[in-house]
Amino acid sequence: MKRRNLLLGIGGLSAAGAGMRTGAFSLGTVDRSADVTVANEDDAYLAMAPSSGPNGAYATQGSNKNELALDFTNNGQGGGVNSEGEFYFDNVLTVENRATQTVYVWARFGGGSQFDNQNLYLYPNGARDTKLNDQSNSVLTLAPGERANIGAYIDTSSTSTGSSETLTMTVRADVDNPSGTNSVGPSGGQALVVSQDPDQNEYGSIQNAIDDATGTDVLVEAGTYNEAIVIDKDDITLRSLAGAGQTTIRASTEDANVDFGTGSNKAVLVDGATDVTIDGFTVTFESAPANNSEKYAVRGRPDGSGGGPDNLVVANNIIEDFSTSDQPGNSGAVRAGGVSIDMNPTGGLGPATTNGIEVRNNIIRDIECVGDVDQNDSRAKGIAMNGDVQEAVIMDNTIHNIGTTSNEDPNAAEELANTSGVEGTEKPRGISLTENGPTGPTNFEIVRNDFDGIEGTYGQPAIFVGGSNGLGGSHAVRFNNFRHPVDNLSGEALVLRKNWWSSGSPPATSSADSDADGGVLIDRGPGAYDQNNSRSSQVNDAGSDL
């Protein structure tokens, strides 16, 4: 069969806009070799280069990095593309956003007689049917510093045998999204952008973007978002672009206005959804009290049929500075929680099960129950898992200042209510693993966490394990720094390896009724702990690196 030679020249043209400069690329004159002069890629806001994979041989960059061409005639691997065929060339080039804003990138081809933007297009690797050729199909969403691998699709089925063409490709990068929800990320999945100052087809509200999402990345630019979030659909990644230090979700428990939406005692609720990720936020509350005396920064629970929240990932967040107190008319307990997984099902169903939960590299701090508590039951918890939670991973978290013994409030202070009973936080917990009925969390990993400032009026354990039918044969608690007790009521030995204890190595044991503090084991009888190889010095890399 005769070969059909195809030579493609690639150039760039940037759009003027906030955060982008006209001239980030300069479109040159296409010569016979189809090389196009562009701005030096080391200085460009949108950098393009051949990929490091085998198909990078189809892209050529000049020695001074200001020329880039695509050539599918012959790269030493077959002599070009055949006529009457379809060809996918994965990972030909890379595109990187070096600007300070999210940009949308697409490409258009021109100058040839046999090709249009349907039989010749670029696509993000892993999504060969995604045409990156503007609002008629899709555009590539790139956050600052983000890079994508790009492939090329060529359909020669309607071309002349033995012919050749030289085409030009115009690449556009714009801060405005011309295609709305047809924007995709580097993997080809939908990508929606939320901003305090939204550009065209972006969102001003995190919840609005989630409501429009169909399994997607929701990318949130820096700022404070005064809203409570509910995620009730699968495959949502909620990710900040500037990190937790610059991006805050601040929920209100009482305001029902346009800024806060309906009042909520949960800042972020994952309601029965699976494969959800929450990455890179500060999560907190306004100071107003919750009517039911409970606040949960991030909470996962099953839906009405008992499904979810499997594979929930809570990572790289700062969860901090809120309190709750007993309110007039409250007949229940007082609760304040950082990350809570509650498999107590709704709708009168039997026990629900979840697995694959990950809580990693978070700072969880300054969470308290304050004031007088007339029910003698106030609990502040850094991380809590209740019921049949299987194979959870709790890793690299800093859990500090959970609970209080007085009326002193954290930064998000509240008014106090009742005047009788216990003052402060009665039962603080760094990590709480408790049963729902007979079943509690099993086969969990608690690794490289740092505990400090767990303070209450009755017990202050770094880890509390409630009664259950067992912990699972592959659970482990390793390489943690304990300045507060570990208390295990499960009836099965809690496996502890290579942890540091402030009471010494091996750790001291204190009686159950002594209200002990410090890095000790609470005595729950023979066989409560399988403790070995404790460390004589602190675990240096324990806790979050935020």
N, C-alpha and C positions, 0 to 999 in steps of 0.2 A: 504494500500500500504506500502511496506517495505520502510524504510528510508535508505538513502545512506549517510554514514558518510564521511566527508571530513575534513582533517586537513592540514592547510597551514602554513608553517613557513616563516617568512619574515626576510630578512637580507639586509644589505646595502653594496654597494661597490662604492667608489667615484673614478672618473678618475682624473689623474693628469692634471693640466692645470693652466693657469693664474687665480689667485684668488681662486683656490681650492687646497687643499692639499691631497695627497694620505694619507689615514689614517683618513680622516674625519669620515669614518666608517671602522670598521675592520670586515671582514667576518669570522665568527666562524664556528665550526663544528656543524652540525645539529644533535641533539640527538633525542631520541625517542619522547620527548615531543614537538619537532619542535621549540624550542626556539633558537634564534640565537643571539649571543653576538655582540653588536654594540657599537660604541663609545657613551659615555654618551651624551644624547640628549641635555643637557644644554650647552654643549660645541661644538656640531657638527655644521658644516657648513650647512648641510641639516638635519633638525630636523623632525622626524616623531613621531606621538603620536596617540592614540585612539581619535576619535572625541568625542565631548560633547553630541552628539545626541544619540537616542536609539540604533542605529546600531553600536555605539562605543563599545557595549558589545561584538561584534565579535572580537575585537582587545584587546590584553592584554599586558600591559607593566609592567616590573618588578619594584620592589620597588625602586631600584637605577637607574631606567630609562635607563638601558643598555640592556634590553631584550624587544623584541616586537614580538608577535605572532598573527596570524589570525587563528581563529578556528570556522568553520561553522558546527561543529557536534551538538552543543547544547549550546545556550546562555540563556536558560530559556524562549525562545519565540517560541518553536515549535519543538525542538529536531533535527534540522539539515535540510539539503536540500533533496528533493525527487529525485528519479531517473526519467529519461525521462521528464525533465522539464528545463525551463530557469529561472534564478533567478538574479535579480538586487538588490544589497545591497547598497543603497545610503549612502554617508557620514559615511564611516566606520573609516577612519583615516584622519589625516591632515598632510600635508607636508609643511614645511616652509624653505625658502632660507635665511640663516643667513650669507651668504657670501657677498662680496662687488661687485660681478659681477652678471649679468644675467646668469642663468644656465638652462640647458635643462635636464629634468628628465624623465626616462622611466623605465619599469620593465619587466623582463623576468622570466618565470616559468620553472622549471626543476625538474627532479628526479622522475616523475610519469610515469605511463604506459598508462593512459587513457585520459590525458589532454595535450593540446598544447596551444599555445598562441592565438588561435582563440576561443576556448571554455572556456578559463579562462583568464581574463585580468582585469586591473584596468582602470577606466575612471574618468574624472573630473565630479563633480556633475553637473547635468543639461545637460549632453551630453553623454547619455548611449551608443551610438554607436561609440564613440571615443575611440579607443584602444591605450592605452599608452604603446606600446611595441616596440618602436624604428622605424627606417626609413621605415619599411614595412607598417607602419600605421601612428602613431602620437607620438609626444613627448610633455611634459608639459613645457611651458616657465614660469619661475618664476623670476621676478625682485628682487633685493635685498630687503629684508624685507617682501616680498609677501608670502602669505599663500594660499593653495588650499585645499578644501575638496575633498576627493577621495572615490569613490565607487568601488565595485567589481562585476564583471559579472561572472556567473557560468552556463554552459550549460551541463547538465547531460544526455542529450537525447541519447548519444552513449556509456554510461558507463554501467557497470554491476550492476544489482540490488543487494543491500546489500553489496557492496564492500566498501573499504575504502582506502584512499591514504594519504601519507604524502609527501608534496612537499616543495621545497625551492623556494624563490623568490629573485632574485638579482635586486637591485635598483641601477641605475647608474645616476649620476649627472655630467654633462660635460659642459664646457664653449663653446664647439663646438656643433652646431646643426646638427645632422646627417640626418634630414629629410626635410630640406629646408622649404618650405611654409606649410608643414604639422605640424608645431609647433602650439600649441594651448595654450590659457591662462586658468586661473582657472575656467572660465565659459564654456570652451569648444570651444569658438570662436577662429578663426585664430589669431595668434600673431606673428608679424614680428619685428625684432630688428634692429635698426640703430645705428651705432657706428662710432666714429672717427678712430678706429682701429678694423675693423670688423673681427670677427672670421668666421669660416666656415659657409656658408649659411646665413650670416648676410649681412646688407647693409651699404654702405658708404654714401648714399644719401637718405634724407627723401623722395624726390620726386620719386626716383626709387622704394622705398618700397610701396608708395601709388599706383604707377602704377601697381604693382603686386598684390595689395590687392584685396580681394573679399568680403569686409565687415569684418573688422578686427580691432584689436588693433595694432597700429604702435608705438612701444616703442622705445624712443630715449635716448641713453646714453648721459652723460655729454659731453659738447664741444660746439664749435661755428660752425654752419652750414651755409656756405655762399651760399645761394640759395633762390630763391623765390618759394613758394609752391602753387600748384593749386590742390584743392580737388574737383573733379567733379563726384564722385561716392558716393552712400549712405552708411550709417552705418560705417563710419570711426571714430575711436577714436585715435587722435594723442596726445600722452602723453609722457612727459619727465620722466625719471627715477630718476633724481637727483634734479628736481625742477628748477624753473625759475632762481634762482641765479647762476646755473651752466650750463644751457643749453640755447643757443642763436640761434635764426634764424635771420640772417642778410642778407637782400636782397640788390641787386644792381640794380640801374635804368638804367645803361648804359653798363656794361660789358656783353658781349655775349660770354663767354668762358666756359671752362669745370668746373671751380669752381663755377660760378654764374648761369650758364644756360642763357637763354634769359633774357635780361633786363626787369624789371617789375616795375611799380609804385605801386604794391601791394605785400607786403611781404607774406601774406597768403590770398589766394582767395578761397572762398567756392562758387563754380560756379554751382548753381542749385541743389546741393546735399542736401539730408535730413539726419537727425539724425547724425550729425557730431559734435564731441567734440574736442576742442583745449585746452589742459590742461598742464600748468606748464612750459612755455617758457618765456624767454626774447625775444621780437620781436622788431627789429629796422632796420634801413637802413644804407648802406654806405653813405658817405657824398656827393656823386655825385648828381647833380640836376636831376629832372625828366623833360623830354622833354616837357610834357604837363603841367608842374608846379603843379602836383598833386602827393601826396603820401598817401597811406592807409595801415596801419599796418595789420589789419585784416578786410577783406571786404566780406560780404555775399550778393549775388544777385541771381535773378532767372535765369534759363537757357533760351534757345531760345523759349521754349514752355510755359514759364511763371511759371514753377514749382520750388519749393524750395525757400530759404533754411530752411525749417521747422525744428524746434527742434535743431537749432544750439546752442551749449553751448560753451562759451568762459570763461574759469575759471582759476584762480590761475596763471595768467600771469603778467609779467612786460612789459608794452608797453611804450617805452621811447626813448628820445634823438634823434629826427630827425626833420628836417625842410625842407621847400620847398620855392622856390622863383620864381618870374616872370622871364621867359626865353625869349630870343629874338625870335620873331615870334609867341609867344603864344597869341592867340586872345581870350582866355577864362579866367576863374577865376583861382585863386591860392588856392589850398586846401591841408590841412594836417589833417589826421584823425587817431584816435586810433582804435576804433571798429566802423565799418560803415555797416549798413544794408540798402541797396538801392533797393527798389522795383519798380524802374523805369525800365520797362521790355525792353528787346532787341527785335529786329526784327519787330518793329511796332505793337506789340500786345497791347491789352487793359491792364488796370491796373492789376497787379499781387498782390497776397495776400500771406502772410506767418504768421505763428503763432508758439508759443512755444520757442521763442528766450530767452536765458538766458545769461546775462553778469554779472558774480559774482566773487568777491574776487580777483579783478585785481588791480594793481597799474598802472595808466595811467598818465604819466608826461612828461614834457619838450618836448612839441610838438608845433611847431611854423611855421608861415609864416613870412619870414624875407625880408628885403630890400624894395626897392621902387616897388610899384605895380601900373602899369599904367592904369589898368582897374578899380581901386578903389573897388576891390572885392576880398579880401583875408580872408579866414576863416580857423581857426584851431579848431578842435572839439575833445573832449575826446571820447565821444560816440555819434553817430548820427544814427537816424532811420528815413527813408524817405519813405512815402507812407503807404500802407495798411499793417501795422505790428500789429498783434493782440496778446494781452496777453503776451507781453514781460515782463521779470523780470530783473531789473537792481539793483543789491543788493551787498552791502559790498565792494564797490569799493573806492579806493583813487584816486581822480582826481585833480591833482595839476599841476600848471605851464603850462597852456594852453594859447598860444599866447604871444605876446610881443609888446611893443610900440616903439621898436628901432631896429637897425640892429644887436643887439647882438644875436649871434647864440647859440643854445644848443651844446652839445658835438659833435653832428654830423653836423658840420657847413658846409655851402654851399657858393660858390661864388655868388655874387649878380649880377643882370643883368641891368634892366632898371633904368633910373635915373629921372623919373618923376612920379607924383602921390603920393599915400599914402605910408608911410613908416611903416614897421612892419605888425602886424596882425590887420586888420580892424575889423573883427567880430569874436572874439573867443567865444566858447561855451563849457561849461563843458559837458552838455547833450543837444542835439538838437533833437527835435521831430517835423518833418515838413511834409507837405502835398505833395503828388504827384497828381496833379489835385485837386479834391475836398476832397480827403481822406488822413488823416494822421494816426499815431499810435493811437490805442484805447485799453482800458482796461489794461493799463500797470501798473506795480508796480515799484516804485522807492523808495528803502528802505535802510537805514543805509549807505549812501554814504557820503564821506567827501570831500568838495570842498574848494580849496584854490589856489591863484595865477592865477586866470583867468584874463588875462590882454590884452587889445587891444586899438585901437584908436577910436573905436565907439561902446560902449556898451560892457559889460563883464559879461553876465549872467551865473550863475551856471546852470540854466535850461532855455532853450528857447523853447516855444511851438508855432509853426506857425499856420496860419489859416487853418481850416479844417471844416468838417461837424459835428464834435463832438469828445469827448474824451472817450466815453463809460461809462456806468453806474457803472462799478466796478473798475475804475482806482483809484490809491492812491499814494500819495507822503508822506512818513512817516519816522520819526526818522533819518533825515539827518542833517548834520551840514552845514549851509549856511553862508559863508563869502562874498558872491556875490549875485546879484539880481536873482529873479525868474521873468520871463517875459512870459505872456500868451496872445497870440493873437488869440486863437482858437474860441472865441465867446461863449464858454461854461465854466462854473466855474471849475477851477482846484482845486481839493480837496487836502488840505494840513493839516496834522495832526501830532502833537507832534514832530515838527522839532525845531532845535535850530537856532536862527538868531543872527548874530553879532550886529544888530541894536537894539536888545532888544526883550522883550516879552510883547505884540504882536509885530510883525515886523513893522518897519516904511514903509510908502508908498512914492514913489518918482514919479515925473511926467515923462511922456514918453520921453520928449525932454531934460531931465536934464543930460543925460549920467551918471546916478548915479552908484556908486559902494557900496560895503558893502552888508550885508544880509538884503535886502529890497525887497518889492514887487513893480514892475513897474506898475504904474496906467494905466490900460486899460479900465477904466470905471466900472460902477456898475455891479456886477455879475461876474467879471473876476476871483475871487478867493473865495473859500469856505475854509477859514483859521480858525483853532480852536486849542486850547490846545497846544499852542507853549510852548517850554521848556525854563526854565530860566538858564539852564546849558547845556553844550555840551553833545552830545550823546557819551559816552565813547567807545562803541564798534562799532561806525561807521567807515567805511573804511576797507581796506584790512588788514588781519593779516599776510601777507607775510613779 
